[in-house]
Amino acid sequence: RRLSLLFALLLACGAVHADDLLEARKLLRAGEREAAMKRVDAVLAKKPADQDARFLKGVILGEDGRVREAMEVYQRLTQDYPELPEAHNNLAVLYAARGDLDRARQSLDMAIRTDPQYATAQENLGDVYIQLAARAYERASQLDANNRAARRKLALSREVLVRPKPPAAPVKP
């Protein structure tokens, strides 16, 4: 009897956390980041290792422009939950946004290793490779001003990079 009561209490606690996170997601979608963060922080105060709450905190921080803090959250998540591809993906997006394409590629490789079917990470990896290619074509054009092929490829890669497309990341829970 005590065991079933304990089990019921554990389920109730889990439901409360899930409700708080669901509400935080709704608040975030409504643009109320501060209120969403309060909900997430309340969950984390009770359950600091909760991966969903930690992930959502990273999303909120990123949307709030607190990139360094968001990166710290994702880095810790990738250490604590290396099998969570979304954390690797979101960390990669932040790396790429600041121009650190090598780290972005490494994070995306890890996301894809953990889930080879993760289409968002695959697409983001393609974007990183296009940016790396553009850098190489630009350098080739600087080294040899007569290299028309490099200039043409640079123009094409830039065209692909600036074409409007729906954002592939960061992933939201």
Phi, psi and omega in degrees: 000317178297322180297317180291327177292317178298317178299317179296320178294319178297318178297320180296318178298317178298321179294321178297314178300316181297319178296318179297318180291322177298316178295320178298319178296319178297316179298319179297315178299329180277000179085009181264072185296321182296315179293322178297318180296323178298318178297314180297316180297326177295319177295315182293333177294326180272328186220077188298337182268001184301112185293324180293318179292318179296317179298314180297324176299317177300318179298314181297314179300317179298316180292335180276001180081009180266067190297315182300317179293320178298318179298320178298318179298311181295321178299316178295322178298318180293332177283317183281327182227070184298343180276002182267097187294331182296324179293318177297317180298311183294324176297318179298319179299319180290321175300312182298321181298330178265006175089006179270076188289330179295315178292323177300314179299316180298318179294320179291323175302318179293319178301317182287326175296322180285330178213091182299343181267007184282094188297321181299316179295322178299314180296316180297324177297319176300318178298319179296317179296324177296318178296319177296319178296317180300319178298318181293318178295322179296317179296318178298320179293324178291322182286329181221095183297341180270001183279090181293324181298317180295319179294321179294316178294323177298315179298317179295317181294322177294322178298317179296320183291330183261354176299133178295135177212156177295140181298135181268345182192168006289156179281137175255149180294000000 
